[in-house]
Amino acid sequence: MEIDLKRALEEALTIVSDANIVIDALDECEKSPRSSLIRTLREKSSRYTIRLLTIARREPDIEALFEGCLAILIRASDEDIKLYAKERITDLEQSLVNKQDLCCEVVKAMVNASKGI
């Protein structure tokens, strides 16, 4: 699989030679493949113009991969999480949605557990 991705990347770059690449949820990839992918992109950037945006949770190995690169820390506000949780509550079983006290406790627990993620 990894070789297929490298080959596809090489083929795509020979066609466009100038690419914007977005990788979302890099932290959800296993460590070895994600390190290999970033190393490959860095190698290719010596021959091609690559603008890379990655989105990931803060993890030591990811921070090491991007040491010296621009990083922006994004944290969801408690209010954002509360709004999201309230919207999702409506997806629950109707008998649960009608229990306002329970719904308030669920929203509060989600906000407290989220830590901005």
Secondary structure, 3 states (H helix, E strand, C coil): CHHHHHHHHHHHHHHHCEEEEEEECHHHCCHHHHHHHHHHHHHHCCCCEEEEEEECCCCHHHHHHCCCCCCCCCCCCHHHHHHHHHHHHCCCCHHHHCCHHHHHHHHHHHHHHHCCC
